[in-house]
Amino acid sequence: MEVAPSGPQTLSEAHRRGTPLPLSQLVEETRSRASIPNHLLDSKIYAKLKSNSQIQAEPSELHFSSFELGKNYTKILKLINTSSEAINIHIIPTQTKYFQTTYTEKCRLIPGLAYTLKVAFCPEEWRYFYDCIRVHCKGEENLLIPVHAYPVIDDLHIPPHIDLAAVPLGQSVHRAIPLRCSCPIDFEFQVYVIQPHEAFSIHPLTGVIPANGEAKITVTFCPLQYERSQFTFQLVVSQFNTKPYLCTINGSSTTHLALG
């Protein structure tokens, strides 16, 4: 029961292409509409995230991850009227050439109904991209919906637990953990020791996972007494919106190994 639409709008791109940036420099690309000034864009502040007293954005931000160059991707954004009145809002779409926003304009948005926006993304480079959708509402509670796109490592698998075989006192065992990357860009990594133990060591603590290649971190266990030992480390990779990987390693040494 939506109000009669006036037809689809396709809102396009900036004319100026930003300089490619390393992934570690998550810097917003310069945006410009070049020819047509936008009063709502230039004179209003857009800082409210997720919702205000009139509109709720679902989801609150858009993420395009693990993309391939030249391939088209689409995400859906809904702007829902959560107020008790029919309202008018103004949508300022994505501004860069890499994102294209389409939607069907309504005369008024009645309570409970929503604008459905399609945001298309087509990358030309392996890097981080940023844009946003702005929603001008009555009053000064204008919404901002960030739009992110970024490459990620799909084939990085860190086991949450590793159990080492028992080791005699005075001897050591090494366990290498591979860090593989199928993207054509490098990713920095850093290791943090969360639960240290004197019988364990790990190296390197920092490094680079090479493009389309592999790095390794090595854990060494050298027991100093007969006991079961535990060591936990955290791996953080410099990809956008990443979550750290936790790994706990158990090692032990027993008297029967010495007797043997």
Beta strands, then each sheet from edge to edge (+ up, - down):
strand 1: 8-11
strand 2: 48-49
strand 3: 55-58
strand 4: 62-65
strand 5: 73-81
strand 6: 90-92
strand 7: 99-104
strand 8: 114-121
strand 9: 129-136
strand 10: 143-150
strand 11: 161-163
strand 12: 173-180
strand 13: 187-195
strand 14: 200-203
strand 15: 206-209
strand 16: 214-221
strand 17: 228-237
strand 18: 245-252
sheet 1: 1+ 7- 8+ 5- 3+
sheet 2: 2+ 10+ 4+
sheet 3: 2+ 10+ 9- 6+
sheet 4: 11+ 18+ 17- 13+ 15-
sheet 5: 12+ 16- 14+
end
